[in-house]
Amino acid sequence: MDVDVTGENIHSPRRSSSCQSPASALSSFLSMIEYATKPVLIDIAKCHNIQLPLRINVDALRTLVVSHLSSGECAESEADACMQLVSTFHIQSDVSYMLTKYIFQIQILSSITSLVRSRPLQRILSCLHVSFESTMSFSKLRSELRKLITRLKNGKRSEEARNKVIAQDEQLRREREKIQEDWPQLVPNTLKKKIVKLFHEKTSSEALATFPCASCSSLTLNIECKKMLLATFKSAI
């Protein structure tokens, strides 16, 4: 059976999501799941390598598929349908960071917020353990999804900060280990000669020669001596 990037059956080119934006295609797919038959849902689950129990009803099957998609697990899966879904969101972008399930989850949830319909939205919120009343309006359900995305973003920032500190500590640890392994190091002869030459230059009789200051009579190094014309003082006066 042929499937598109999210596992949906392709019956004709017109039904392909290739002309839609990734967010629109995913929103349509989530709506389709709410009305798909059990065999179709099983095919979708297999395309995403979702583990299924031996016995499962249709509603639980829908929840498993939506939970997989809405949690961003496709980003860390090697299933063909998962990799194709991720590629639809990143095909035109140069991703220079490591794509994790949490980053992908925020991305797909943010993209479908204004597109997803009420019924699949309720299932998404339920899968992500967001409490809501069955009598809530569609706008309030969307508001709950936006609040969830904000919490996820804040959590991601905290996680990124922790990971940055851990990475810095790890780098310092490796640098210390490298110094310990390489210590003591042989000093190159060229560096030895350069240091000896500098020492001789700075401790020579010429470098250490002094003269008495004409103003305060203190001894000063010749190298710090400055000659000034008498005319300079006259012009200043």
BELKA-V388620 format. One line per field, one symbol per residue. phi: phi as a letter, one per 30 degrees, with the letter a starting at -180 (. if undefined). A space follows every 50 residues. Layout:
phi = ???
//
This chain:
phi = .dbcdcjddccaedcdcddcdeddddddddddedbdddeddddddddchd dcddbadddddddddddddddidddcccdedddddddddbdcbcdccddc dddddddddddceccddddddddddddcicdaddcddddddddddddddd ddddddddddddddddddddddddddddddddcdcdddeddedddddddd ddcddddcdbbdddcciddbdedcdbcbddddddddd
//
